[in-house]
């Protein structure tokens, strides 16, 4: 697939590198020669110096021959205009990064589609929703719902006291089992597990379960669940304010913001259950004076990944049970994991999830990049006569970088095991590494 990406910032650069690894024909476009020079030596892609709202530059960059145009510059209006121009010049699909949630409302989808803007992503809103999910189920590391929430993908770190610790997967109960393990993250290693793999303490297990079994999961993982009532935010960013809007009014919220002008603005727009403090949330005295030890959750959302990780580490020292950090530097994500940061937010990975939906030629939707595991999950519909419908799962010889976790059949959720036979039109939850998009297409088309 030929893909033209406008914007060599963090999101655009990450997407270009990621998609370049999958043998797509990538051109990264930006008006800054310096930004493009920094990327060119690290990724297999073409670069083009130009303005993405110039018809001449878009034409010279090859937009008419491209399958997908992605506008991810920092400016919303530039991304929208660029997508409109690209569609008019002949590109097949467009995607724009936006900053206004109203554009995503169902009533506006057709309007933007007619303008040539076929998909839109609002990474800050996606990040806020991740935070809300993490606060609703604080014992988990990720949360993702399939088929209106009847099937749940989640992850938890295994404690030594967990009933399943040190067991092999083949030793877990077969009949009537309550969950299905799809990924094991062990240190820097990502394992798509088979029966001979063992569950060890401190492993992060990604697993599927049915909503009706959810209450039993914390005990199985050696965890205890709790209700989140007091929350402290480090940094009054746009993600912070979007998350605050989603939180119920009975939660006590404190926001610590370093910038006076920003703090004063937050005071004006915040609801009554939110208190704003001016200061540095890495200041131990400030944290203690504002009741850090009474907080159920600490959420660090400054623009500095190191500061966010450090803030969460301090919060854990004072007994905060749930920590969430925005870590935009992907190289720091393993470090956040080592320091036991509960949930990591990364806008680049959230944006990549949306791109995967557009790239999969199988009937796929609702793709999610799993922050800690270097793996992805998506819903894929099995087409009639596709390879995946011909044999029991244990006889399909699935590639080692792909596994199946659950399915929806005629509206009914089911967990999957080796004796499951996928039927046409089943909606299947597929787990795959970044290199296996073509494998999904070959099995499901």
ABEGO torsion letter per residue (X at the ends): XBBBBBEABAAAAAAAAAAAAAGBBBBBBBABAAAAAAAAAABBBBBBBEBAABAAAAAAAGAAABABBBBABABAAAAAAAAAAAAAAGBABBBBBBABAAAABAAAAAAAAAAGBABBBBAAAAAAAAAAAAAABAABABBBBBGGGABBBBBBBBBAABAABGBBAAABBABGBABBBABBBBEABBBBBBAABBBBBGBBBBBBBBAAAAAAAAAAAGBBBBBBABBBBBEBBAAAAAAAAABBAABBBBBBBABAAAAAAAAAABBAABBBBBEBAABAAAAAAAGAAABABBBBABABAAAAAAAAAAAAAAGBABBBBBBABAAAAAAAAAAGBABBBBAAAAAAAAAAAAABABBBBGBBBBAAAGBBBBBBBBBBGBAAAABBAAAAGBBAABBBABBBBGGBBBBBBAABBBBBGBBBBBBBBAAAAAAAAAAAX
